[in-house]
Amino acid sequence: MKTIDIIKGIHPGKIVERELKKRNINQRQFALSLGAHPQTLGAIIKGNRRMNVDLSLKMEEKLELEEGFLMTLQVFYDIKEAKKDSNYKPDLSKLRKGTFWDTTFDKIDWKQNKVAVVKRVFSRGTEIEQEEITRFYGKEVVDSIKLLKHQL
């Protein structure tokens, strides 16, 4: 498993904080060495501010991290946060209402009912529905739910 798979979803500021502690680098002096305000770096480390491309490139160079690593983490973090939004739902045009015949399709809470949705789609859904649910929840989540189903 790649390092990125293990830490995706973590705010890049947490990784920067860990790297600074590991190397015993003062946060304020590090910020100043990058030409950044210490408050800006502090807000990023606390997860209160997004990482930006310019600053991430400077940090990656100074900390000898792979170019693009911190911005990649930022994107994965943004995706995780977007999925928390209650309006986040799969592409409904790929799902048949008949698959969910016993419930009000428009009122399904896709986040809260993910186990039931995955079980339903993988027992009665089409290949297109299965692909959409796998894309929406992620292969790891779907596989873990399917495994749980087989263990019962």
Secondary structure, DSSP 8 states (H G I E B T S, - for coil): --HHHHHTTS-HHHHHHHHHHHTT--HHHHHHHHT--HHHHHHHHTTSS---HHHHHHHHHHHT--TTHHHHHHHHHHHHHHHHSTT----GGGS-GGGGTTS-GGG--TTTTHHHHHHHHHHH--HHHHHHHHHHH-HHHHHHHHHHHHH-
